[in-house]
Amino acid sequence: MKKPKGVLLIIGGDVSLPSESNGQENEDLAAMPETEAAIVTKFCDMLRGGSGRIEIVPTASSIPEKSSLRYKEAFQNLGFENIGILDIRSREEALNPDYLQRIKDTAGILFTGGNQLRLTSLLGGTELLDVLLERYASEPLVIAGTSAGAMAMSDTMIYEGSSHEALKKGEVKFSSGFGFIHNVIIDTHFVKRGRIGRLFQAVANNPSSLGIGLGEDTGLLITGGDVQEAIGSGLIIVVDGSSIRNTNIAAINEGELISIENLSVHVMVPGDVFLLSERRFIPAHVNAY
């Protein structure tokens, strides 16, 4: 399969932003600790030299105006002024020719947090998403998503499931995501909300898929649809089901407990790399890929 030319940046939520990190809009950004605002800074750095146009899509959010303005101010604090907001609240609005043209022209796009099922149900199957998928495959488009926006990036998406009941069959619900990346299932707010069980069930159901659990203010930069580098300030948990020897998930009834033998789990810190095609973990201090 041909490698996409675009870049994905999936973020676990609660990302630190320049206006929040330093407390003063006019303070020198270079004085911030290295980990603060590292993710949005990386996003912006990848856009410099091009048109620099950024489109923010707050469709997943129940408070789209507030969510959009928060990121718009952050990008402005990093020196960007060419910023648009695609406040799409219905499938009909997704057909707006002006919105479609803006998607064709933008250098980077950010999907905010909220409800991932709202996001995919409103944009899935639209020409707008088709254009994004085509541009991601053929152009150096930068696509970022945080929280719900990150969970929607893969072909299989978790849309519901409590943490404390997550290892009971049927407690984790799945739907189709946007499909920018394949054979991956993404969960967010992972450490703070104790979602490891959700990812275990997701991988037991789909052992060909790699489970990725993103902590808060933590991102995974994905290039070529394969090389995944951890950035930000927190942890990323990677769950690999390719070595599973036994699981009872097909034999038990809904609500019964799931058993899994030989599930592989990796913990990534900023700088670590995971190669999806090889299922290979490369620690930051090795730095050879």
SULBEL-V265238 format. One line per field, one symbol per residue. ss: DSSP state (A for helix, B for strand, O for the rest). phi: phi as a letter, one per 30 degrees, with the letter a starting at -180 (. if undefined). psi: psi as a letter, one per 30 degrees, with the letter a starting at -180 (. if undefined). Layout:
ss = ???
phi = ???
psi = ???
This chain:
ss = OOOOOOBBBBBOOOOOOAAAAOOOOOOOAAAOOOOOOAAAAAAAAOOOOOOOOBBBBOOOOOOAAAAAAAAAAAAAAOOOOOBBBOOOOOAAAAOOAAAAAAAAAOOBBBBOOOOAAAAAAAAOOOAAAAAAAAAAAAOOOBBBBBOAAAAOOBOBBBBBOOOOOOOBOOOOBBBBOOOOBOOBBBBOOOOOOOOAAAAAAAAAAOOOOBBBBBOOOBBBBBBOOOBBBBBBOOOBBBBBOOOOOBBOOOOOOOOOBOOBBOOBBBBBOOOOBBBOOOOBBBOOOOOOO
phi = .dddddbcbcbdjhddcedcdcibdcddddddeeddhdddddededcdjcdidbccccedddbedddddedddddddcjccdbbbcdccadddddeedddddddcdcbbbcddkcdddddddcdicdededddddddcbddcccbchedddddddcbdcaldddcdccejdccbbdcdidbchbbcbbhdddchcedddededddbddcddbccddhbbbccciibdccdbjbbcbcccccdcecbacddcddejddccbcidcbbcccejdbbcddchbcbdeddhbb
psi = kkkkflkkjkkflhkkleffeffkegkkfffkkefkgeeeeeeeeffkfafgkkkkjgefkfieeeeeeeeeeeeefggkfikljiijgleefffjeeeeeeefflflkkkllbjfeeeefefkgleeeeeeeeeeeflhkjkkkkcefeffflekkkflklefgfgkkffkkllkafgfklhkkkllheeeghgeeeeeeeeeeiffkkkjjklkhkljjjkggejjkklbfalkkkjjgfgkekkgeffllkflkkkkkhkkklkklkflkkjeefhkkjlefehj.
